[in-house]
Amino acid sequence: MSKFSKKAGKADPAISTASLPDIIFMLLFFFMVVTVMRESELLVDVKVPEATELQKLQEKSLVNYIYVGKPRPKYQNVYGTSPRIQLNDAFAKGSLEGEIPIFLEKHRTKISEAKRPRITTSLRVDGEVTMGIVQDVKTALRKSNQLKVNYSARARAQQ
């Protein structure tokens, strides 16, 4: 009978890293497909006013955004240059009393019942827009029983 002996100094084989790039690219592709980069395309030009007392909104999923401003140059041949109201990815076409409740209800249905009282509407209004349009939007929000309204602003540069 022969004797089997271990060879001294022989190390375990190294772990193969040949499939590592495949795994990394698979994960990268997965996150690229799943991640939402932007919720809506901005159809109006909005340069929000500056402010000193700002507060960040905590839960972005509970925020509706209403944009008010002049249409971007590529939409001006269709919609003109007067200020327009954008709800999600489309301009408000009819009366605000008809469109804003539908806009709000679409958002409410996506949110659980417990979180609905915390829904906030954020108005992103261009600094050059007259207050009459903003007042019309606020009136439509009030009639729709959306009373939590926020005005978006950017931080004023420290002097």
Secondary structure, DSSP 8 states (H G I E B T S, - for coil): -------TT--------TTHHHHHHHHHHHHHHH----SS---EE----EESS----S-GGGEEEEEEEEE-GGGHHHH-SS-EEEETTEE--S-HHHHHHHHHHHHHHTS-TTTGGG-EEEEEE-TTS-HHHHHHHHHHHHHTT---EEE--EE----
